[in-house]
Amino acid sequence: MKNNKLTLLPGLSLFVCFCLLTGTGRLAAYLGGGAPLIALAELLSFVLPFFLVKISIKEPKKLYKRLKYKQLPKGAIGLTVKAGITVAVLSLFLNLLIYQLAGLAGADLSATALDAPQTGLGYAARLLVIVALSAVVEELYLRGALMNVHEGMVGTSACLLFSGIAFAMLHGSLMNFAGPLLAGITYAYLTYIFDSVWPAILAHAVNNLYYMFVLWITDTYAAFGIWNYFAAVNGLVLLIFLYLSLRSLEKLLIKGSVPHFEKSAGLYDLWLLIRNPGVAAFALAFVAKLVLDQFI
């Protein structure tokens, strides 16, 4: 019975995380926002699920190893930063495309980029809370603790895909789903190849920083017609950093500095993760939020 409970906890942690994110986010917005409230909401939403996963791990040595900062191979930081920028630009394009297809062209960019309430936050507070804090706590939970458990159960590809799906669902919106899905898979891959959560944290922070920059520059220069050049400039940035990221990864693979995928049973491995009752509760909560958002 005890083993069954421990098996349930990782999936249940996603349900708890989603409920806390939704509830504390709305409460923080209702109370007027501000850095302390938003930071507290972010901490509660991810720290508690982190410990739910941690107590389910029988041998935590691998978890501690992944959470501990270690010397990374040469070129790892460069790949991480380039990947973070690439994912940020590509995710933004994907989300904007979805908004176009949904007939919501011209919608506020913050809806496509950042789902955290920003009421009452200055630029310094946004950098601290949205860029730094969110990257740390989210990656420690998702790619540090949760992915560590899943790697002991299934192959690499299923872990990466599930990590991306969970990350996208935690954002709580179909309109902002494709970008986080891609980002989550990328952060999971960086965690896997470097056996450390810190590259994922750095890439996540770079991603958030890019979005902050986009929001700032579009707000500041909207009157000067910046939207006329937005797609072209970001498209050029995407091509440059996608090429640089792939080149950096290629060099690391050739040197043997990063591992290739472990064998996977494909969709069956993914099913092993999804069939967890806690994950099912998480999925139902996600669908319920989508439905309720149509009426609230």
Buried (B, 14 or more C-beta within 10 A) or exposed (E): EEEEEBBBBBBBBBBBBBBBBBEBBEEBBEBEBBBEBBBBBBBBBBBBBBEBBBEBBEEBEBBEEBBEEEEBBEBBBBBBBBBBBBBBBBBBBBBBEBBEEEEBEEBEBBBBBBBBBBEBBEEEBBBBBBBBBBBBBBBBBBBBBBBBBBBEBBBBBBBBBBBBBBBBBBBBBBBBBBBBBBBBBBBBBBBBBBBBBBBBBBBBBBBBBBBBEBBEEBEEEEEEEBEEEBEEEBEEBBEBBBEBBBBBBEBBEEEEBBEEEEEBEEEEBBEBBBEBEBBEBBBEBBEEBEEEEEEE
